Amino acid sequence: MQSCEISSDSTDDPLSSGLHPHRQPRIVVIGAGLAGLAATKFLLENGFTDVTVLEASDHIGGRVKSVHHGGTTLELGATWIHGANGNPVYHLAEENGLLEHTTDGERSVGRISLYAKNGVAHYQTNAGRRIPKDLVEEFSDLYNEVYELTQEFFQNGKPVCAESQNSVGVFTRDVVRKKIMVDPDDSEIIKKLKLSMLQQYLKVESCESSSPSMDEVSLSEFGEWTEIPGAHYVIPEGFMKIVELLAQDIPSHTICLGKPVRHIHWNYSAQHQEVIAKNSDNNHNDNNYGGQSREEPFSLGRPVCVECEDEEWITADHVIVTASLGVLKQNHEAMFSPSLPEDKVLAIERLGISTTNKIFLEFEEPFWSPECNSIQFVWEDEAQLEQLAYPEELWYKKICSFDVLYPPERYGYMLSGWICGQEALYMERCDDETVAEICTDLLRRFTGNPDIPKPRHVLRSSWGSNPYIQGSYSFTRVGSSGADCERLSMPLPYANSTKAPVRNYEMTP
């Protein structure tokens, strides 16, 4: 999750001159997702007691959403612990026994189907034919060879040629196509199938990157993100258990739910006090939050003021903002007063974020064979397309696959579909009945089985239209880099500004 910290403390600022050197600093954390909870837990463990968490929604967890369905738990948000060695989430889960019932079949190191390493992915064409396994493996080897090349630009400092447009999608499509077309052993039919599989692989890659298209993902930065060694793990009781572990030692009064923030007034100078105080005089909301009584903004010399949607004003010495990049893109101009420095604004604008959604379909009985671990949709008519963007009525063509959830003893007969980009937002506008009908038609068409029944239950995520999320997760868009993430995390005001850097407080045990 992208985050930035807004902090202010200065000995030359009239608002800060009244600060007592040993007084507890007040810290407001905006957002009760994993980042916000982890920051709060860290502060409390290190002796900071005057901490308040403001969460806009009615629940903690952010983009973690575990839903109990029948006798199992389905994840609409975060699902996997990616890698074990040195992964703090893995160690937290392992130390608390959350992985005890994770089966070997649920631990996957595969890139295409993350639900099970056992079994075989079925690549089906829109003509209802299954692509032979040996042909899939042959293409997969070729694709992975080129995928490794995409990592080398960042990892080995290779220069990016102009033809690639610094895009993972453009580079991959160009190199793979050339290798396919010069293969003297393949017929034209086989070449077309491989070109069609390339498009499907890029759709899967877009879902994993949460980008509208791999054409938007930076080639020069793609190799910066490396996988933590080890398998992928699911938490049978739900990823929400991680959230609960982070929150268990945070006093309940510290977290204020249903508390959206309107403005963060930071870095104010003395002449602003009169204006803010006047606005505060009109505030008749006398609720207490975080166990703190209301007070006039800056009355205790606190240099930051958080203005909430319900007209509550909360003063602070420091504010930690853990809002998603989607929220920052949409709201940063209105959220921060004064405006953020230009370099932070540019970082927000350069980085990318899109929506990846899941569609769970529950069936009475499986129509897939026991060895099938996923159904991959390969559109043969898309072999030569450059852009995989669809009008709203064809949003379903962006669904790249359906994974089989294992083991059936836990999940029953359940498939999980994947869709990303603008098409995921189109899907969010449809009702469950429409989604069920469209997905059933797709499965019938691609498997060649007209007798597949409609699912008895549909469950899906909607991260794009959630006003407090606005996207699944971020990616390094063409023109951005990891330095933009680092820039967002740097506290304000900057050390070279007219204000002093953030003060180090000595805490009494």
C-alpha positions, 0 to 999 in steps of 0.5 A: 500500500502506498503511504506518506507521512505528514509531520510537522514540528518546529522550534521556530514556528509560533504554533510549536513554541508552546510544546513541552519537551516531555509531553506525549506527542499526539499522532493520528493515523489515517486508515486502519488497513494493514499499513495503518494497524502495523504503524499503530502497533509499532507506535504503541509498543514503543511508548507512544500512547496518544495515538488515534486511528481514523478509518473511513469505512465501518471495519478495519482491514482495508483491502483484506476482506474474508467472507464466511461462506458455508463452512469455509472462508473466501477472500475477496481481497488479500489471499496469499502470503507470497513467500516465506523466507524473511516475510514478516506476514508469514512469520506472524501467521506461522508463529500463531498457528494460522498455517496448520491446516494449509494443505500441500495442494494449497501451497503453490509456486506456479505463476498461472494458477495460484490456488494449487500446484497440483493438477493441470491448467486447461487452455481452452479456445473460444471454439471449445477446443482444448489446446494440447498440453505439450503445446502449452508447455512449449509456449510456456517455456518460450514465454518464461524465457522472455519474462526473464529478459524483462527482469534484466533491464532493472537487475542488470542495468540493461538499456531500454530500446526505443522500440519497446516504448519502455513497456513490458507489454510492448517488449514481450509481445514483440519478442515473443511474436518474432520468436514464434514467427521464425520457428520453421517447425510450426504450422500457421495454425500452431503459430496462431494458437501460440499468438493467442496464448500470448494474449491470454498470458498478458491478461493474466500478467495484468491481473497479477500487476493490477494494471489495465494492460501490461503495455502500461507497466514500466519495462525498466523498473519491472525487475525491481519487484522480486519474489520472496523465496518459498511457496505461496500460502493461504490462511484457511481461517481467512487472511482477516486473522492477520488483521486481528493479530495486528489489532489485538493489542490496540485499545478499541477506543484508539480506532474510530470507524466510520470517520472519513477525513476531509482535509489535513491542515499541516505546516500552518504558520501563525496567521492561519490560526485565526481562520481555523479557530473561526471555523472551529467555533461553528463546530457543534460536534462534541463527540469524543474520539480516541478517548480524547476531548475536543479542543480548539485547533492548535490550542495546545500548539499542535501544528497539524489539524485533521478535519473530518467529514462529520465536522470534527477537528482533531489536532495532532503533532504528527499524521501518518497517511496510509490511504491507497494510491487510488484515493490519493490520485482522486483526492490529494488536491482537496485532502492536503492544505497547503497542497503537497510539494510538487515532487510528491504530486508528480509521484502520485500522478506517475505511479499506476493503480488499477482494479483486479477483481475476483468472481467466485462461482459455486456449483452443485457438482464439478463439471471439470475433470479431477486433474484440472486446476484452472480453465484458461480462456484463449480467444483465437481471434485476438492473436494479432491484436495490439490493444486488449481493451473492450467496450463495456458490453464486451467486458467479459472478454477480459476475464482471463481464467477460472481457478479451481479452489482446492481442496474440495473438502474445504471449498466445495466445488468453487471456481475463482475468475480473474478480471482487471482494468476498466473491464473490472469496473464494468463488471462491478456495475452488473448485478449478480444474475447478469454476471452468473449468466455471462460466466456460465455462457463463457464456460460453456463456450470455452469447454464445449460443454453446453450442459454446464449449469448456472452456479448456485452462488456468485460472490465477487469483489468490487475494489474499483468502485469502493470510494475509500479504496479505488483500486486493488494495488499499485504498479510502476507505470511507464515513466514511474519508478521505485523512487516515486514510492520512496518519495511518497514515504518521506515525511513532511516537512522536508529536512531542508525546508524552513522548518526543523525535521521531525523531533525524536521523542524520548519515551519513559518506559 
